Amino acid sequence: MNNIVITGASSGIGRSLAFEFARRGYNLGLTARRIDLLEGLKQEILGQNQNLRVENRMLDVTDYDQVFSTIPELVSSLGGTLSIFIANAGIAGTKNTSVSGFQINKKIIDVNLIGAMACFSSAADIMKKQKSGQIVGISSVAGFRGLPGSAAYSSSKAGLTVYMEAMRSELKKFNITVTTIQPGFIDTPINQDKKSRPFVVNPSRGGTLIANLIEKKVSVSTVPRFPWGIIGFIMRNIPDFIWQRLSSI
Ligand SMILES: NC(=O)c1ccc[n+]([C@@H]2O[C@H](COP(=O)([O-])OP(=O)(O)OC[C@H]3O[C@@H](n4cnc5c(N)ncnc54)[C@H](OP(=O)(O)O)[C@@H]3O)[C@@H](O)[C@H]2O)c1
């Protein structure tokens, strides 16, 4: 049996991925802070497929020591092997870059970037011993350029994408695949307060598309691929003076 561990599985994309990978026959290791939501999810999944193993752990990814102890312990309880690890836990928070926004901006970096780095370290140590596995990070199209009002969120996702690019080269010799997923808008609580969510997809569809890309072992992809692949290319490549004009509107 394949074992998969997903952080931030209590809601949104992580929850959809848990259902999707259960449907595909994976044993699940699920983590989040809201353990009650994970327990409800576990019962729903086992109600549909009693042959799977589902293990839940309460985990705050910014408690780095807890990350380093919980992830190996969770993998042991699944039988000791780890096929796929998904660092999905994340937060947003539209804040300015002045002092009043500093604490939330720092928190966004702590959760989305440093929390994911801690999780990757833990997963990579396990996979290096196995000489196999796949590490996945849920980045964002918001990391392509600095979005006004989302400086910390954009930076956290740009940092995550670049960190994973370096990891991809480092871990190749251990037969570990590194997959960076860059969703556009998926209809989850993280963005439900936004006035505009172009090309939004529902979480179930988002989970299916992301799981397909993971099983194809792609290196990097937007979700959906179209139109975000094209928009992303344009965002990354237009000159700064044009970006300044467009993003100031
Ligand atoms: N939805 C989109 O359109 C979209 C687009 C691009 C990227 N993403 C990324 O996709 C990921 C999942 O987001 P979502 O859309 O599914 O949002 P969501 O529904 O708000 O889910 C966020 C998940 O992260 C967990 N989390 C937050 N802080 C945590 C912490 N300190 N420690 C552990 N877990 C924590 C939450 O669980 P607890 O609160 O129970 O801990 C929750 O399960 C995020 O990384 C987000 O940036 C989303």
The ligand as an SDF file (V2000), in Angstrom:
LIG
                    3D

 48 52  0  0  0  0  0  0  0  0999 V2000
   -7.6070   28.1520   -2.3810 N   0  0  0  0  0  0  0  0  0  0  0  0
   -6.8420   28.7500   -3.2910 C   0  0  0  0  0  0  0  0  0  0  0  0
   -7.3380   29.4160   -4.2090 O   0  0  0  0  0  0  0  0  0  0  0  0
   -5.3570   28.6180   -3.2120 C   0  0  0  0  0  0  0  0  0  0  0  0
   -4.6090   29.1130   -4.2870 C   0  0  0  0  0  0  0  0  0  0  0  0
   -3.2330   28.9770   -4.2640 C   0  0  0  0  0  0  0  0  0  0  0  0
   -2.6150   28.3620   -3.1970 C   0  0  0  0  0  0  0  0  0  0  0  0
   -3.3630   27.8920   -2.1530 N   0  0  0  0  0  0  0  0  0  0  0  0
   -2.6730   27.2460   -1.0420 C   0  0  0  0  0  0  0  0  0  0  0  0
   -3.2850   26.0060   -0.7760 O   0  0  0  0  0  0  0  0  0  0  0  0
   -3.0370   25.6600    0.5900 C   0  0  0  0  0  0  0  0  0  0  0  0
   -4.3330   25.2150    1.2420 C   0  0  0  0  0  0  0  0  0  0  0  0
   -5.2030   26.3310    1.3280 O   0  0  0  0  0  0  0  0  0  0  0  0
   -6.7720   26.2140    1.2070 P   0  0  0  0  0  0  0  0  0  0  0  0
   -7.1780   27.0040    0.0460 O   0  0  0  0  0  0  0  0  0  0  0  0
   -7.1940   24.8210    1.2970 O   0  0  0  0  0  0  0  0  0  0  0  0
   -7.1940   27.0380    2.5170 O   0  0  0  0  0  0  0  0  0  0  0  0
   -7.9870   26.5980    3.8440 P   0  0  0  0  0  0  0  0  0  0  0  0
   -9.2580   25.9400    3.4780 O   0  0  0  0  0  0  0  0  0  0  0  0
   -8.0150   27.8120    4.6930 O   0  0  0  0  0  0  0  0  0  0  0  0
   -7.0350   25.4970    4.5010 O   0  0  0  0  0  0  0  0  0  0  0  0
   -5.8070   25.8400    5.0900 C   0  0  0  0  0  0  0  0  0  0  0  0
   -5.3100   24.6350    5.8650 C   0  0  0  0  0  0  0  0  0  0  0  0
   -4.0410   24.9660    6.4540 O   0  0  0  0  0  0  0  0  0  0  0  0
   -4.0620   24.5910    7.8130 C   0  0  0  0  0  0  0  0  0  0  0  0
   -3.1950   25.4670    8.6040 N   0  0  0  0  0  0  0  0  0  0  0  0
   -3.2170   26.8170    8.6880 C   0  0  0  0  0  0  0  0  0  0  0  0
   -2.2920   27.2410    9.5700 N   0  0  0  0  0  0  0  0  0  0  0  0
   -1.6840   26.1190   10.0420 C   0  0  0  0  0  0  0  0  0  0  0  0
   -0.6350   25.9010   10.9820 C   0  0  0  0  0  0  0  0  0  0  0  0
   -0.0180   26.9230   11.6220 N   0  0  0  0  0  0  0  0  0  0  0  0
   -0.2480   24.6360   11.2270 N   0  0  0  0  0  0  0  0  0  0  0  0
   -0.8600   23.6200   10.6010 C   0  0  0  0  0  0  0  0  0  0  0  0
   -1.8490   23.7410    9.7140 N   0  0  0  0  0  0  0  0  0  0  0  0
   -2.2540   25.0070    9.4430 C   0  0  0  0  0  0  0  0  0  0  0  0
   -5.5250   24.6770    8.2530 C   0  0  0  0  0  0  0  0  0  0  0  0
   -5.7670   23.7630    9.3110 O   0  0  0  0  0  0  0  0  0  0  0  0
   -5.9780   24.1490   10.8430 P   0  0  0  0  0  0  0  0  0  0  0  0
   -6.5250   25.5390   10.8800 O   0  0  0  0  0  0  0  0  0  0  0  0
   -6.9340   23.1040   11.3450 O   0  0  0  0  0  0  0  0  0  0  0  0
   -4.6120   24.0270   11.4290 O   0  0  0  0  0  0  0  0  0  0  0  0
   -6.2490   24.2360    6.9980 C   0  0  0  0  0  0  0  0  0  0  0  0
   -6.4160   22.8450    6.9880 O   0  0  0  0  0  0  0  0  0  0  0  0
   -2.4030   26.8900    1.2410 C   0  0  0  0  0  0  0  0  0  0  0  0
   -1.0030   26.7050    1.3040 O   0  0  0  0  0  0  0  0  0  0  0  0
   -2.7470   28.0110    0.2680 C   0  0  0  0  0  0  0  0  0  0  0  0
   -1.8280   29.0660    0.3230 O   0  0  0  0  0  0  0  0  0  0  0  0
   -4.7280   28.0200   -2.1300 C   0  0  0  0  0  0  0  0  0  0  0  0
  1  2  1  0
  2  3  2  0
  2  4  1  0
  4  5  1  0
  4 48  2  0
  5  6  2  0
  6  7  1  0
  7  8  2  0
  8  9  1  0
  8 48  1  0
  9 10  1  0
  9 46  1  0
 10 11  1  0
 11 12  1  0
 11 44  1  0
 12 13  1  0
 13 14  1  0
 14 15  2  0
 14 16  1  0
 14 17  1  0
 17 18  1  0
 18 19  2  0
 18 20  1  0
 18 21  1  0
 21 22  1  0
 22 23  1  0
 23 24  1  0
 23 42  1  0
 24 25  1  0
 25 26  1  0
 25 36  1  0
 26 27  1  0
 26 35  1  0
 27 28  2  0
 28 29  1  0
 29 30  1  0
 29 35  2  0
 30 31  1  0
 30 32  2  0
 32 33  1  0
 33 34  2  0
 34 35  1  0
 36 37  1  0
 36 42  1  0
 37 38  1  0
 38 39  2  0
 38 40  1  0
 38 41  1  0
 42 43  1  0
 44 45  1  0
 44 46  1  0
 46 47  1  0
M  CHG  2   8   1  16  -1
M  END
$$$$
